């Protein structure tokens, strides 16, 4: 199965939720008028794109339809797909890992699939011929270190770990030094996932950031927040809270294959300006895919 087919399959629930509602609108309307736009806006809100994003999307669609003088409702559907892809492309979905080593700091609350995402990221970069090192800096949650060790073994990469309860920043410091000494291309750091409204977690993330800056001052760095797509608009709220507390460079959105709420991809990227960089569309180790805005928009309406 090709990448697009796997994306299409992984987004089936979301695609059904969005396209079914959109199709219901186009089944009623033949002419392009204001009532059509209002009905589309309502359909998108119901598909979990959120009010603000849906309003902006329809405003852009309305302007584009007017500019292109589209009068056929069937053409409006294709234009809607194009506008969604355009909005998603306004943030940069590319990973910028230009140094050796480069650092990926992965954050997120417990239960969103953070450790699994790290394992899949490791496998993804290993498949590109890169030497990957993991840092087990989630030292507070029971079994977190063991879980990351399992993923390191599965992906075929080394791991730096201390005992449970150790200082997370100390683990990251040792991992930075090991990455330099071992000639690693990518260092991926796990972090604690306690609740996002706890000041000590944010202070800890800031401390880890300072350690990385001191140990690897010239390294490219990505700070990725892992979000669970099944939580819908709650994921949008988490993204905004973490954006305020951490210098996020991107989002990993997991469990898209298990939800009809994948429209939050559009909401997160368009409302907060934080690009979605990877999406999880299945359970397999290679089902974490780099985010492609045009392919995503197309899969929603296939």
C-alpha positions in Angstrom: 0.0 0.0 0.0 1.4 3.4 -1.0 1.8 6.4 1.3 -1.3 8.2 0.0 -3.4 5.0 0.3 -2.3 4.6 3.9 -3.1 8.2 4.6 -6.5 7.9 2.9 -7.2 4.7 5.0 -6.0 6.3 8.2 -8.2 9.4 7.7 -11.3 7.4 6.7 -13.3 8.3 9.8 -12.4 12.0 9.5 -13.0 11.9 5.8 -16.4 10.3 6.2 -17.3 12.9 8.9 -16.3 15.9 6.8 -17.2 14.7 3.3 -20.6 13.3 4.4 -21.6 16.7 5.8 -20.2 18.6 2.9 -21.9 16.2 0.4 -25.2 16.7 2.2 -24.9 20.5 1.6 -24.1 20.0 -2.1 -26.9 17.6 -2.5 -29.3 20.4 -1.6 -27.7 23.4 -3.3 -27.2 23.8 -7.0 -26.6 27.5 -7.2 -23.7 29.3 -5.5 -25.2 31.7 -3.1 -24.8 33.0 0.5 -27.0 30.2 1.9 -24.6 27.6 0.4 -21.7 29.2 2.2 -23.6 29.4 5.5 -24.5 25.7 5.2 -20.9 24.8 4.5 -19.7 26.8 7.4 -22.1 25.0 9.7 -21.0 21.6 8.3 -17.3 22.3 8.9 -18.0 23.5 12.5 -19.9 20.2 13.1 -16.9 18.3 11.7 -14.7 19.7 14.5 -12.8 22.3 12.6 -13.9 24.8 15.2 -15.8 28.1 14.8 -12.9 30.5 14.1 -11.2 28.2 11.6 -14.5 27.4 9.8 -15.4 31.1 9.5 -11.9 31.9 8.1 -12.0 29.0 5.7 -15.4 30.0 4.3 -14.4 33.6 4.1 -11.4 32.6 1.9 -13.6 30.2 -0.1 -16.2 33.0 -0.7 -13.4 35.3 -1.9 -11.9 32.7 -4.2 -15.2 31.8 -5.7 -15.9 35.4 -6.4 -12.5 36.0 -7.9 -12.7 32.9 -10.2 -16.3 33.5 -11.0 -17.3 30.0 -10.1 -21.0 29.4 -10.5 -21.2 25.6 -10.4 -21.7 24.1 -6.9 -19.7 21.0 -7.9 -16.7 23.3 -8.6 -17.1 24.8 -5.1 -16.3 21.4 -3.6 -13.0 21.2 -5.4 -12.2 24.8 -4.5 -12.9 24.0 -0.8 -10.2 21.2 -1.0 -7.8 23.7 -2.6 -8.4 26.4 0.0 -7.8 23.9 2.9 -4.5 22.8 1.3 -3.5 26.4 0.9 -4.3 27.3 4.5 -2.4 24.3 5.8 0.6 25.2 3.6 1.0 28.6 5.2 2.9 27.0 8.1 6.1 25.1 7.4 5.6 21.4 7.7 9.3 20.5 7.0 11.6 19.4 9.7 14.8 21.4 9.9 17.6 19.1 11.1 20.6 20.6 9.4 23.4 19.8 11.9 24.9 16.6 13.2 23.7 16.2 15.8 20.3 17.8 15.5 17.9 17.7 18.5 14.2 16.8 18.6 12.7 17.6 22.0 9.3 15.8 22.3 6.8 17.0 24.8 3.1 16.3 25.6 0.8 15.2 28.4 0.6 11.5 29.4 -1.5 9.3 27.3 -1.2 11.1 23.9 1.2 8.5 22.4 4.4 10.5 23.1 6.7 7.5 23.7 5.3 5.6 20.7 5.7 8.6 18.5 9.4 8.9 19.6 9.9 5.3 18.7 8.4 5.8 15.3 10.4 9.0 14.7 13.5 7.0 15.5 12.6 4.3 13.0 11.7 7.0 10.4 15.1 8.6 10.6 16.9 5.3 10.8 15.2 4.4 7.5 16.9 7.5 6.0 20.3 6.2 7.0 20.7 8.5 10.0 22.3 7.5 13.3 19.7 8.1 16.0 20.2 8.4 19.7 17.3 8.5 22.2 17.3 10.2 25.6 15.0 8.8 28.3 14.3 12.1 30.2 10.8 11.1 31.3 12.2 9.9 34.6 9.0 10.4 36.7 6.5 8.1 35.1 6.7 4.4 36.1 7.9 2.3 33.2 8.5 5.2 30.9 12.2 4.4 30.6 11.5 0.7 30.0 9.0 1.6 27.3 11.5 3.8 25.5 14.1 1.0 25.7 11.7 -1.3 23.9 11.2 1.3 21.2 15.0 1.8 20.9 15.5 -1.9 20.5 12.7 -2.1 17.9 14.1 0.9 15.9 17.7 -0.3 16.3 19.2 2.7 18.0 21.1 3.5 21.2 19.5 5.1 24.3 20.9 7.2 27.2 19.0 6.5 30.4 19.4 7.0 34.2 17.4 5.4 37.0 13.8 6.3 37.6 13.5 9.6 39.6 16.8 11.0 38.2 17.1 14.6 37.2 15.7 14.8 33.6 18.1 17.6 32.6 21.0 15.5 33.7 19.9 12.7 31.3 19.6 15.2 28.5 23.1 16.6 29.3 24.6 13.2 29.1 22.7 12.4 25.9 24.0 15.6 24.3 27.6 14.7 25.1 27.0 11.1 23.9 25.5 12.4 20.7 28.6 14.4 20.0 31.0 11.5 21.0 29.2 8.8 19.0 28.6 10.9 15.9 24.8 10.8 16.1 22.8 12.6 13.4 19.7 13.0 15.4 19.1 13.1 19.2 15.5 12.6 20.2 14.7 13.5 23.8 11.6 12.2 25.7 10.3 14.4 28.5 7.8 14.1 31.4 4.2 14.2 30.5 2.5 15.5 33.6 -0.5 17.8 33.3 0.1 20.9 31.2 -1.2 23.3 33.8 1.6 22.5 36.3 4.2 25.2 36.6 6.9 22.7 37.6 6.6 20.8 34.3 7.0 24.0 32.3 10.0 25.0 34.5 11.5 21.6 33.8 11.1 21.9 30.1 12.8 25.3 30.2 15.7 23.8 32.2 16.1 21.1 29.6 16.0 23.7 26.9 18.8 25.6 28.6 20.9 22.4 29.0 20.6 21.6 25.2 21.5 25.2 24.3 24.7 25.0 26.5 25.7 21.5 25.5 24.9 21.8 21.7 24.8 25.6 21.1 25.0 25.3 17.3 22.6 22.3 16.9 19.4 22.5 14.8 16.5 21.9 17.1 12.8 21.0 16.8 10.5 21.2 19.8 7.5 19.0 18.9 4.3 18.7 20.9 2.4 15.4 20.7 -1.4 15.7 20.6 -4.1 13.0 20.6 -6.5 13.7 17.7 -9.3 11.8 19.4 -9.6 14.6 22.0 -10.8 17.1 19.4 -10.9 20.7 20.4 -9.2 19.8 23.7 -6.1 19.1 21.7 -6.4 22.7 20.3 -6.4 24.0 23.9 -3.3 22.0 24.8 -1.5 23.4 21.8 -2.3 26.9 22.8 -1.2 26.3 26.4 2.1 24.7 25.4 2.7 27.4 22.8 2.6 30.0 25.5 5.0 28.1 27.7 7.4 26.5 25.2 9.0 27.5 21.9 7.1 25.0 19.8 8.3 24.4 16.3 5.7 21.8 15.4 3.0 19.3 16.2 2.8 15.5 16.0 -0.9 14.5 15.8 -1.5 10.9 16.8 -4.4 8.5 16.5 -5.9 10.1 13.5 -7.0 6.6 12.3 -9.2 6.2 15.4 -11.2 9.4 15.2 -13.6 11.5 13.1 -12.1 14.6 14.7 -9.1 14.9 12.3 -10.4 18.4 11.3 -8.5 19.7 14.3 -5.4 19.5 12.1 -6.7 22.5 10.2 -7.8 24.2 13.4 -4.4 23.8 15.1 -2.3 24.8 12.1 -4.4 27.7 11.0 -5.4 29.3 14.3 -2.1 29.0 16.2 0.4 29.1 13.4 2.2 26.0 14.7 2.8 23.6 11.8 1.7 20.0 11.9 4.9 18.1 11.1 3.9 14.4 11.5 0.6 12.6 11.7 -0.1 9.1 13.0 -2.5 7.1 10.8 -2.1 3.6 12.2 -0.4 1.3 14.7 2.5 0.1 12.6 6.0 1.5 13.2 6.0 3.2 9.8 2.5 4.7 10.2 3.9 8.0 11.5 4.0 10.1 8.3 5.5 13.5 7.5 2.6 15.9 7.1 1.8 16.8 3.5 -0.9 19.6 3.3 -2.0 18.8 -0.2 -2.2 15.1 0.3 -4.1 15.6 3.6 -6.7 17.9 1.9 -7.1 15.5 -1.0 -7.5 12.5 1.4 -10.3 14.3 3.2 -12.4 14.4 0.1 -11.5 11.2 -1.7 
